[in-house]
Amino acid sequence: MADKIIENNQVSVMGRIATGFTFSHQVFGEGFYMMDILVKRLSDSEDRIPVMVSERLIDVTQDYVGEYIEIHGQFRSYNRHEEKRNRLVLSVFAREVEFVEEEEETLPANQIFLDGYICKPPVYRKTPLGREIADLLMAVNRPYGKSDYIPCICWGRNARYASAFEVGGHVLIWGRIQSREYMKRISENETEKRIAYEVSVSKLEYVE
């Protein structure tokens, strides 16, 4: 049962480790740690992707900064309560990790597949240059009655197609995880640089 469920949220990323390990939490005596990896885009820029990894998969006492790693797992979310509101925190939950020599051109560096349900009306808009964009929020089920809430962004023809999706609609999505920086206003004269994560959709399918 659990293995069947896992098929609805599959991530493969490969990149360079950018940070050391920070303790996140413990479950039944197993410690989980956060690290960031830098994943190259085709455009030569990079996405900075947070990864949650178990101390059973990797020796968290070592310094691996600068090394290349391939990770397979899921894209997960949880709500962190801060400043009187909940903030959606996203990360790749690692199930398998493997160190690789360098970025091998033949390996897919950043791929995700999601099978889930639309949980908010899509937001369709056009950029000043006329490019079509649609924002989706997907709920992807997990074992034990949990769900991950994952923001997705569609472009062009996909955006037009997605704009008609209804809440509760069953959708399959293929794409990649991307990061983008934005300035968050904290008070009238204070802003803070933050990073948002979303799935950039390359292909999607509405399941009737």
Secondary structure in CASP SS format (residue, H / E / C, confidence):
PFRMAT SS
TARGET T0000
AUTHOR 0000-0000-0000
METHOD secondary structure of the structure
MODEL  1
M C 1.00
A H 1.00
D H 1.00
K H 1.00
I H 1.00
I H 1.00
E C 1.00
N C 1.00
N E 1.00
Q E 1.00
V E 1.00
S E 1.00
V E 1.00
M E 1.00
G E 1.00
R E 1.00
I E 1.00
A C 1.00
T C 1.00
G C 1.00
F C 1.00
T E 1.00
F E 1.00
S E 1.00
H E 1.00
Q E 1.00
V E 1.00
F C 1.00
G C 1.00
E E 1.00
G E 1.00
F E 1.00
Y E 1.00
M E 1.00
M E 1.00
D E 1.00
I E 1.00
L E 1.00
V E 1.00
K E 1.00
R C 1.00
L C 1.00
S C 1.00
D C 1.00
S C 1.00
E E 1.00
D E 1.00
R E 1.00
I E 1.00
P E 1.00
V E 1.00
M E 1.00
V E 1.00
S E 1.00
E C 1.00
R C 1.00
L C 1.00
I C 1.00
D C 1.00
V C 1.00
T C 1.00
Q C 1.00
D C 1.00
Y C 1.00
V C 1.00
G C 1.00
E C 1.00
Y E 1.00
I E 1.00
E E 1.00
I E 1.00
H E 1.00
G E 1.00
Q E 1.00
F E 1.00
R E 1.00
S E 1.00
Y E 1.00
N E 1.00
R E 1.00
H E 1.00
E E 1.00
E C 1.00
K C 1.00
R E 1.00
N E 1.00
R E 1.00
L E 1.00
V E 1.00
L E 1.00
S E 1.00
V E 1.00
F E 1.00
A E 1.00
R E 1.00
E E 1.00
V E 1.00
E E 1.00
F E 1.00
V E 1.00
E C 1.00
E C 1.00
E C 1.00
E C 1.00
E C 1.00
T C 1.00
L C 1.00
P C 1.00
A C 1.00
N E 1.00
Q E 1.00
I E 1.00
F E 1.00
L E 1.00
D E 1.00
G E 1.00
Y E 1.00
I E 1.00
C C 1.00
K C 1.00
P C 1.00
P C 1.00
V E 1.00
Y E 1.00
R E 1.00
K E 1.00
T C 1.00
P C 1.00
L C 1.00
G C 1.00
R C 1.00
E E 1.00
I E 1.00
A E 1.00
D E 1.00
L E 1.00
L E 1.00
M E 1.00
A E 1.00
V E 1.00
N E 1.00
R E 1.00
P C 1.00
Y C 1.00
G C 1.00
K E 1.00
S E 1.00
D E 1.00
Y E 1.00
I E 1.00
P E 1.00
C E 1.00
I E 1.00
C E 1.00
W E 1.00
G H 1.00
R H 1.00
N H 1.00
A H 1.00
R H 1.00
Y H 1.00
A H 1.00
S C 1.00
A C 1.00
F C 1.00
E C 1.00
V C 1.00
G C 1.00
G C 1.00
H E 1.00
V E 1.00
L E 1.00
I E 1.00
W E 1.00
G E 1.00
R E 1.00
I E 1.00
Q E 1.00
S E 1.00
R E 1.00
E E 1.00
Y E 1.00
M E 1.00
K E 1.00
R E 1.00
I E 1.00
S E 1.00
E C 1.00
N C 1.00
E E 1.00
T E 1.00
E E 1.00
K E 1.00
R E 1.00
I E 1.00
A E 1.00
Y E 1.00
E E 1.00
V E 1.00
S E 1.00
V E 1.00
S E 1.00
K E 1.00
L E 1.00
E E 1.00
Y E 1.00
V E 1.00
E C 1.00
END
